[in-house]
Amino acid sequence: MSTYIRPVLSTEGRLGHLTPDQNLKLQEFWVRLYEIFDGKVDFDQTAPPSFKGQGRDADVSSLYSPAAPLTSSSSSSSSTAAQAQATPATQNAGWFGGGFGPSAAAGFVDAVSSDTVMSDEAPRFTGKQLHSIFWKITMMDHPDLVVLKYIRARKWVIDDALKMVLNALKWRVVEQLDELVELSDAELDAKYPKFIEQLKSGKGYLRGADPLGRPMSIINTRLHHKSDQPPETIHRYTLYTMECGRTVLETGAESVIVIFDLSDFGLDNMDWGFIRLFVQCFEAYYPETLGVCVIHKAPYVFWGIWKLIQPLLDPVVTAKFVFTRNNADLHKVIPRERLPVVPYDGLDDWKYEYIPAQEGENDCRNDVVKREELLNERHELESRFETVSKEWCLKMDGSSSAERDAIAAQLKEQYTRLWPYVRAVNMYQRWGAAQPTGVNWTYNLVEDMELD
């Protein structure tokens, strides 16, 4: 008998459920964002100082270049000048790489877009560049769905939401996230040693979804040892998994479930840099994306660590943590039909296996002519959406726009055709789960056996 308790998710502030006042806020946000994209107003073009360090262990001097320093921005909704000028010494360190307190590590990318205006100390970003990055992250989603996550995360305070979006877009340039979806497994492995080893290990992967369509990310902490791979590799692999998560979000789902499996966890599995990256990503760069974070079978040693982690978390994020002592507890959060037989006593006869790249799977990337044709088609749709949006914004009446929604639907359909030309095939596509036309998880169900 199922013990699963199906949650009821709020539709408050979600696309398709906005009140007139919320639509008005949305219009205001788009006005402000377009002013920046179009170069009509000044904005802070620099990367926040907090971008320095992401829990990497490498020495700063060995990595320095006058390109973009790495780390995340503060997740606070405050927009005060003091926060904007915060130094790395005021930032908390975090989970899976460095240590607590002031950041002791920093990393720098080799290059950034030619649209970025460089200085000796930090990169500078143009509205044009951030505009391009925004459309890249939209992918198959309605543009309103993307920005509403930031607006909700900042409690409908438009100044704060705008700052959060801009910081997230800058961060994506600094982190060179494009390469994580554009490069093949082999190319990523060549650039980041032991990248494929991470894929083969099963230490972290996406598998299945709950009945609400929220994909599940499984993190097997016992399989991770910080010294087994360069810190930059685990950093990139973490972001790679985050980006892959976008491709397995079912229609209507906006968040994911993360399961930290702490079975046989010991201090040698602890990696503070990863924890820091994990927390900052969900608080600042992928807001409103963490649905539930399950801490499963936490041993005694974990609770001392939790006392250090909890103060670093935003209360909203803390509220999403669920602690399960055993598999029976886990079945209340995720139905057995969606969990593997081993090790969760589920009903899905499935075992993790990395499927290597197949010959010719990325041939579409070599068809430059077709790629440019599809990109031009997409840019035309983006331009149409923006033209209609600007006309809609002029009304400032809290109305919705069926014409905008129709163009957004065309953008979604068009991305299904563009996908193979701008993204390398990943493991989840080889599994048959992530496809341009939709998500297709399959479960090999076995007979239900009553648990002791």
C-alpha positions in Angstrom: 0.0 0.0 0.0 1.3 3.4 -1.0 2.3 5.8 1.8 3.1 8.6 -0.6 1.7 12.0 0.4 1.1 14.0 -2.8 1.8 17.7 -2.1 -0.4 20.5 -3.3 1.7 23.1 -4.9 0.7 26.8 -4.9 -0.1 28.4 -8.2 0.3 31.9 -6.6 2.3 34.1 -8.9 2.8 31.4 -11.5 2.4 31.8 -15.2 -1.3 31.5 -16.1 -2.4 32.4 -12.6 -1.4 36.0 -12.2 -3.7 38.6 -10.7 -4.0 42.0 -12.4 -1.7 43.5 -9.9 0.9 40.8 -10.5 0.6 41.4 -14.3 1.2 45.0 -13.7 4.4 44.2 -11.8 5.4 41.9 -14.7 4.9 44.7 -17.1 7.0 47.0 -15.0 9.8 44.5 -14.8 9.9 44.0 -18.6 10.0 47.8 -19.1 13.0 48.1 -16.8 14.7 45.0 -18.4 14.2 46.3 -21.9 15.7 49.7 -21.0 18.9 47.9 -20.0 18.9 45.5 -22.9 18.4 48.4 -25.3 21.1 50.6 -23.7 18.7 53.3 -22.7 19.7 53.4 -19.0 22.9 53.0 -17.1 23.3 49.9 -14.9 26.1 48.3 -13.0 28.1 46.7 -15.7 30.6 45.0 -13.5 30.6 41.6 -12.0 29.8 41.6 -8.3 32.9 41.2 -6.1 31.3 38.1 -4.7 31.9 36.3 -8.0 35.5 35.7 -6.7 35.8 32.1 -5.7 33.3 29.2 -5.9 34.8 26.9 -3.4 37.7 26.0 -5.7 41.0 25.0 -4.1 43.4 26.3 -6.7 45.7 29.1 -5.8 44.6 32.5 -7.0 47.9 33.5 -8.5 48.2 30.5 -10.7 44.7 31.1 -12.2 44.8 34.9 -12.6 43.9 36.4 -15.9 42.2 39.8 -16.5 39.0 37.9 -17.4 36.1 37.2 -15.2 36.5 36.0 -11.6 34.1 33.4 -10.5 31.6 33.1 -7.6 28.0 33.7 -6.9 26.2 36.8 -5.7 24.5 37.3 -2.4 21.1 35.8 -2.2 19.7 38.5 0.0 16.9 40.6 -1.4 18.4 43.8 -0.1 19.4 46.2 -2.7 21.5 48.5 -0.5 24.7 50.0 -1.7 26.5 48.3 1.1 25.5 44.9 -0.2 26.4 45.8 -3.7 29.9 46.7 -2.6 30.3 43.6 -0.4 33.8 42.1 -0.5 34.7 38.5 -0.7 35.6 38.6 3.0 31.9 39.1 3.8 30.8 36.1 1.8 30.1 32.7 3.4 31.9 29.7 2.1 29.9 26.6 1.6 29.5 22.8 0.7 31.4 20.2 -1.6 35.7 22.3 -2.1 37.1 25.1 0.2 36.4 26.0 3.8 34.1 28.2 5.9 34.7 31.9 6.4 36.3 34.2 3.8 36.8 32.6 0.4 40.2 31.1 0.1 40.0 30.2 -3.5 39.3 31.9 -6.8 39.1 30.9 -10.4 39.1 32.8 -13.6 37.8 31.9 -17.1 40.1 32.1 -20.1 37.9 34.3 -22.2 34.5 35.9 -22.4 32.3 37.2 -25.2 33.8 39.9 -27.4 30.8 42.1 -26.4 32.3 42.3 -22.9 34.3 45.4 -22.2 37.3 44.4 -20.2 39.3 46.2 -17.5 42.4 45.1 -15.6 40.3 44.2 -12.5 37.0 42.9 -13.6 34.8 42.3 -16.7 32.2 44.8 -17.8 29.0 43.7 -19.4 26.8 45.4 -22.0 23.1 45.4 -22.2 23.4 43.8 -25.7 25.4 40.9 -24.3 23.1 40.2 -21.4 20.2 40.4 -23.8 21.7 37.6 -25.8 22.4 35.5 -22.7 18.8 36.0 -21.6 17.4 34.4 -24.8 19.8 31.5 -24.5 18.5 30.6 -21.0 14.9 30.9 -22.2 15.2 27.8 -24.4 11.8 26.2 -24.7 10.2 28.2 -21.9 7.8 31.1 -22.0 10.0 34.2 -21.3 7.5 35.2 -18.6 8.1 31.9 -16.8 11.8 32.6 -16.6 11.5 36.1 -15.2 8.7 35.3 -12.8 11.0 33.0 -10.9 13.2 36.0 -10.1 10.3 38.2 -9.3 8.8 35.7 -6.9 12.2 35.0 -5.3 12.5 38.7 -4.5 8.9 39.0 -3.3 7.7 41.2 -6.2 10.2 44.0 -5.4 11.1 44.9 -8.9 14.4 46.6 -8.1 15.6 43.5 -6.3 14.4 41.1 -9.0 16.1 43.1 -11.7 19.4 43.1 -9.8 19.0 39.4 -9.3 18.4 38.7 -13.0 21.3 40.8 -14.1 23.7 39.1 -11.7 22.5 35.7 -12.8 23.1 36.7 -16.5 26.6 38.0 -15.7 27.4 34.9 -13.7 26.4 32.7 -16.7 29.0 34.6 -18.9 31.7 34.3 -16.2 31.0 30.6 -15.7 30.9 29.9 -19.5 27.8 27.8 -19.1 27.3 27.6 -22.8 30.2 25.2 -23.2 28.5 22.7 -20.8 25.7 22.2 -23.2 27.6 22.8 -26.5 30.6 20.5 -25.9 30.4 16.7 -26.1 31.3 14.4 -23.2 34.8 13.8 -24.7 35.4 17.5 -25.3 34.4 18.3 -21.7 36.7 15.5 -20.5 39.6 16.9 -22.5 39.1 20.3 -20.9 38.3 19.1 -17.4 40.3 16.0 -16.5 38.2 13.1 -15.2 34.9 14.6 -16.3 33.7 11.3 -17.9 34.8 9.6 -14.7 32.2 11.7 -12.8 29.6 10.5 -15.3 30.6 6.9 -14.9 30.7 7.0 -11.1 27.0 7.5 -10.4 27.8 10.0 -7.7 25.3 12.4 -9.0 22.7 12.1 -11.7 19.1 12.8 -12.7 16.6 10.0 -12.7 12.8 10.0 -13.0 10.3 12.5 -11.7 7.6 12.6 -9.0 3.9 12.6 -10.0 4.0 16.4 -10.3 6.7 16.1 -13.0 9.5 17.4 -10.9 12.8 15.6 -12.0 14.8 14.0 -9.2 18.6 14.5 -8.8 20.3 11.8 -6.8 23.6 12.6 -5.0 25.4 9.5 -3.7 27.8 11.2 -1.3 29.6 8.0 -0.3 30.9 7.8 -3.9 32.6 11.2 -3.7 36.1 11.9 -2.5 37.3 15.5 -3.0 40.9 14.4 -3.9 39.8 12.0 -6.6 39.4 14.7 -9.2 40.5 18.4 -9.7 38.1 20.8 -7.9 37.4 22.5 -11.2 36.1 19.3 -12.6 33.5 18.6 -9.8 32.5 22.3 -10.1 31.9 22.0 -13.8 30.1 18.6 -13.4 27.8 20.1 -10.8 26.8 23.0 -13.2 26.6 20.5 -16.0 24.0 18.5 -14.1 22.1 21.7 -13.2 21.9 22.6 -16.9 20.9 19.1 -17.9 18.1 19.4 -15.4 16.5 22.0 -17.6 16.0 19.4 -20.3 14.1 17.0 -18.1 11.5 19.4 -16.7 8.1 18.2 -17.8 5.6 20.7 -19.0 4.1 22.6 -16.1 6.9 21.6 -13.7 9.2 24.4 -12.5 11.2 22.8 -9.8 13.3 19.7 -9.0 13.7 17.3 -6.1 17.3 16.7 -4.8 18.0 13.6 -2.8 21.2 13.6 -0.8 21.8 9.9 -0.1 24.0 9.9 3.0 24.2 6.2 3.4 27.7 5.3 4.6 28.6 9.0 4.6 31.8 9.9 6.4 33.9 13.0 6.8 36.2 11.9 3.9 33.1 12.3 1.6 32.6 15.9 2.7 33.4 18.7 0.2 32.5 22.2 1.3 33.0 23.8 -2.1 30.2 21.7 -3.6 27.8 22.6 -0.8 28.5 26.3 -1.3 28.0 26.0 -5.0 24.8 24.0 -4.5 23.3 26.6 -2.0 24.3 29.6 -4.1 23.0 28.2 -7.3 19.5 27.5 -5.9 19.4 30.8 -4.0 20.8 33.2 -6.5 21.1 31.7 -10.0 18.3 29.1 -10.4 15.7 30.7 -8.1 12.4 29.0 -7.4 13.9 25.8 -8.8 14.5 23.7 -5.7 11.3 22.0 -4.8 12.4 19.6 -2.1 15.8 18.7 -0.8 15.8 15.3 0.9 18.5 14.4 3.3 18.3 10.6 3.4 19.8 8.4 6.1 21.9 11.1 7.7 24.5 9.5 10.1 25.4 11.0 13.5 28.4 12.8 12.1 26.2 14.8 9.7 24.3 16.7 12.4 27.4 18.6 13.5 27.9 19.6 9.9 24.3 20.6 9.6 24.7 23.1 12.4 27.3 24.8 10.3 25.3 24.7 7.1 21.9 25.8 8.3 22.9 29.4 9.2 24.2 29.8 5.6 20.7 29.1 4.2 18.0 31.5 3.3 14.9 30.6 5.5 12.9 29.9 2.3 15.5 27.3 1.2 15.8 25.8 4.7 12.0 25.2 4.7 12.5 22.9 1.6 14.7 20.5 3.4 13.1 17.1 4.4 14.9 14.5 6.5 14.2 10.8 5.9 15.6 8.3 8.4 14.9 5.2 6.2 13.3 4.1 2.9 9.9 4.0 4.4 10.2 7.7 5.2 11.4 8.4 1.7 8.3 6.6 0.2 6.2 9.3 1.8 8.0 12.0 -0.3 8.4 10.0 -3.5 6.2 7.1 -4.5 7.9 3.7 -4.7 7.0 3.4 -8.4 9.5 6.2 -9.1 12.3 4.8 -7.0 14.8 2.0 -7.9 14.5 -1.3 -6.1 18.1 -1.0 -5.0 18.9 0.9 -2.7 15.5 2.5 -1.9 13.1 -0.5 -1.8 11.3 1.0 -4.7 9.4 -0.7 -7.6 11.6 0.5 -10.5 14.0 -2.3 -11.6 16.7 0.1 -12.7 20.4 0.5 -12.1 22.5 3.5 -13.0 24.7 3.0 -16.0 26.6 5.6 -18.0 26.0 5.2 -21.8 28.9 6.5 -23.7 28.6 8.7 -26.8 27.5 7.1 -30.0 29.3 7.8 -33.3 27.8 10.6 -35.2 25.4 11.7 -32.5 26.5 15.3 -32.8 26.8 15.5 -36.6 24.1 18.3 -36.6 26.6 20.6 -35.0 28.7 20.5 -38.1 25.8 21.7 -40.4 26.6 25.4 -40.1 24.2 26.4 -42.8 21.2 24.7 -41.2 22.2 26.0 -37.8 22.3 29.6 -39.0 19.0 29.2 -40.8 17.4 28.0 -37.5 19.1 30.7 -35.4 17.9 33.4 -37.8 14.4 32.0 -37.5 14.6 32.1 -33.8 15.9 35.6 -33.6 13.0 36.7 -35.8 10.6 35.2 -33.3 12.5 36.7 -30.4 12.2 40.1 -32.1 8.5 39.7 -32.7 7.9 38.7 -29.0 9.8 41.8 -27.9 7.9 44.1 -30.2 4.6 42.8 -29.0 5.8 42.9 -25.4 6.8 46.5 -25.6 3.4 47.4 -27.0 1.8 45.5 -24.2 4.0 47.2 -21.6 2.9 50.6 -22.8 -0.6 49.9 -21.6 0.6 49.3 -18.0 -2.9 48.1 -17.2 -2.2 44.7 -15.6 -3.7 42.9 -18.6 -2.4 39.7 -20.2 -1.5 39.3 -23.8 -2.7 36.4 -25.9 -0.5 37.5 -28.8 2.6 37.2 -26.6 1.5 33.8 -25.4 1.1 32.6 -29.0 4.6 33.8 -30.0 6.0 32.1 -26.9 4.4 28.8 -28.1 6.0 29.3 -31.4 9.4 29.8 -29.7 8.9 26.6 -27.8 8.1 24.6 -31.0 11.0 26.2 -32.8 13.4 25.2 -30.1 12.6 21.6 -30.6 14.1 22.0 -34.1 17.0 24.1 -33.1 18.0 21.9 -30.2 20.2 19.4 -32.1 22.2 22.2 -33.7 23.1 24.1 -30.5 23.4 21.4 -27.9 25.6 18.3 -27.7 23.9 15.0 -27.0 24.0 14.2 -23.3 23.6 11.0 -21.3 19.9 11.8 -20.6 19.2 11.9 -24.3 20.9 8.5 -24.8 18.7 7.1 -22.0 15.7 8.4 -24.0 14.5 10.7 -21.2 15.4 14.1 -22.5 14.2 14.8 -26.0 13.5 18.1 -27.9 9.8 17.2 -28.1 9.4 16.3 -24.4 10.5 14.3 -21.4 10.1 10.5 -21.5 11.1 8.6 -18.3 10.4 4.9 -18.3 10.0 2.8 -15.2 10.5 -1.0 -15.2 8.0 -1.8 -12.5 8.2 -5.0 -10.4 5.6 -6.6 -8.2 4.7 -4.6 -5.1 6.1 -6.3 -2.1 5.1 -5.3 1.4 8.0 -3.9 3.5 8.8 -5.3 6.9 
